[in-house]
Structure formats: C-alpha cells, structure tokens
Amino acid sequence: MKTTPRPTSDSPKSPDIPVAQVVDGIEDGPHDQVKWIEENKEALAQWSTYFEENGLPLTRYRQF
C-alpha cells in the first residue's frame, strides 16, 4: 500500500495517510453529495419556502 511521503526537516509534519484512502474519498464525494441532496430534497424545499416567507433569522442584528 502506498502512503504519502514522510515529511523532510524542511516541510511541515503531516500524518501518514494511505493514498488509496484519499483517492476513495475523492471518488465517493460527488456521488455522496448527490445522494444526500436527493434524500433531503423535500426538507430543503421546505426550508427554502420558510426563508422566502419569513426572511433570514436574526436579520435585524446583521451589521453588513
């Protein structure tokens, strides 16, 4: 199994993370996001409706 290179004295220290684990995380990321959005589509629509009708919470305290 390949791992990230060990840091040299000139580079900041970082943990050894298997390259395969990093690549798997990158490959699964977009698919997981799409799946989460599909599973929560109804709740997201309800929150959008709420904010359209009521505005952002605590808006009166925003200073920008």
One Martini backbone bead per residue (centre of mass of N, CA, C, O) as a GRO file, in nm:
protein
   64
    1MET     BB    1   0.096   0.037   0.024
    2LYS     BB    2   0.055   0.359  -0.027
    3THR     BB    3   0.205   0.661   0.090
    4THR     BB    4   0.280   0.933   0.209
    5PRO     BB    5   0.532   1.120   0.242
    6ARG     BB    6   0.775   1.197   0.434
    7PRO     BB    7   0.879   1.441   0.608
    8THR     BB    8   1.090   1.686   0.610
    9SER     BB    9   1.264   1.928   0.775
   10ASP     BB   10   1.125   2.155   0.574
   11SER     BB   11   0.854   2.026   0.631
   12PRO     BB   12   0.560   1.976   0.733
   13LYS     BB   13   0.381   1.790   0.935
   14SER     BB   14   0.224   1.470   0.856
   15PRO     BB   15   0.019   1.229   0.820
   16ASP     BB   16  -0.022   0.903   0.742
   17ILE     BB   17  -0.185   0.850   0.429
   18PRO     BB   18  -0.348   0.660   0.234
   19VAL     BB   19  -0.394   0.699  -0.094
   20ALA     BB   20  -0.649   0.525  -0.134
   21GLN     BB   21  -0.823   0.681   0.071
   22VAL     BB   22  -0.820   0.951  -0.074
   23VAL     BB   23  -0.933   0.857  -0.346
   24ASP     BB   24  -1.198   0.741  -0.240
   25GLY     BB   25  -1.305   1.011  -0.129
   26ILE     BB   26  -1.314   1.156  -0.403
   27GLU     BB   27  -1.499   0.956  -0.559
   28ASP     BB   28  -1.748   0.965  -0.343
   29GLY     BB   29  -1.833   1.256  -0.298
   30PRO     BB   30  -2.039   1.338  -0.528
   31HIS     BB   31  -2.229   1.099  -0.482
   32ASP     BB   32  -2.304   1.167  -0.188
   33GLN     BB   33  -2.423   1.445  -0.245
   34VAL     BB   34  -2.648   1.359  -0.434
   35LYS     BB   35  -2.784   1.164  -0.241
   36TRP     BB   36  -2.845   1.370  -0.015
   37ILE     BB   37  -3.020   1.560  -0.184
   38GLU     BB   38  -3.236   1.352  -0.260
   39GLU     BB   39  -3.313   1.272   0.040
   40ASN     BB   40  -3.352   1.614   0.112
   41LYS     BB   41  -3.545   1.772  -0.082
   42GLU     BB   42  -3.793   1.838   0.095
   43ALA     BB   43  -3.651   1.995   0.322
   44LEU     BB   44  -3.521   2.211   0.139
   45ALA     BB   45  -3.790   2.325   0.032
   46GLN     BB   46  -3.903   2.410   0.308
   47TRP     BB   47  -3.676   2.609   0.379
   48SER     BB   48  -3.710   2.793   0.137
   49THR     BB   49  -3.998   2.878   0.202
   50TYR     BB   50  -3.945   2.998   0.477
   51PHE     BB   51  -3.739   3.220   0.382
   52GLU     BB   52  -3.932   3.360   0.184
   53GLU     BB   53  -4.152   3.433   0.408
   54ASN     BB   54  -3.936   3.523   0.670
   55GLY     BB   55  -3.657   3.520   0.628
   56LEU     BB   56  -3.388   3.580   0.802
   57PRO     BB   57  -3.256   3.512   1.083
   58LEU     BB   58  -3.149   3.789   1.256
   59THR     BB   59  -3.135   4.040   1.060
   60ARG     BB   60  -3.140   4.286   1.264
   61TYR     BB   61  -2.824   4.204   1.361
   62ARG     BB   62  -2.698   4.280   1.113
   63GLN     BB   63  -2.387   4.466   0.987
   64PHE     BB   64  -2.408   4.409   0.639
   0.00000   0.00000   0.00000
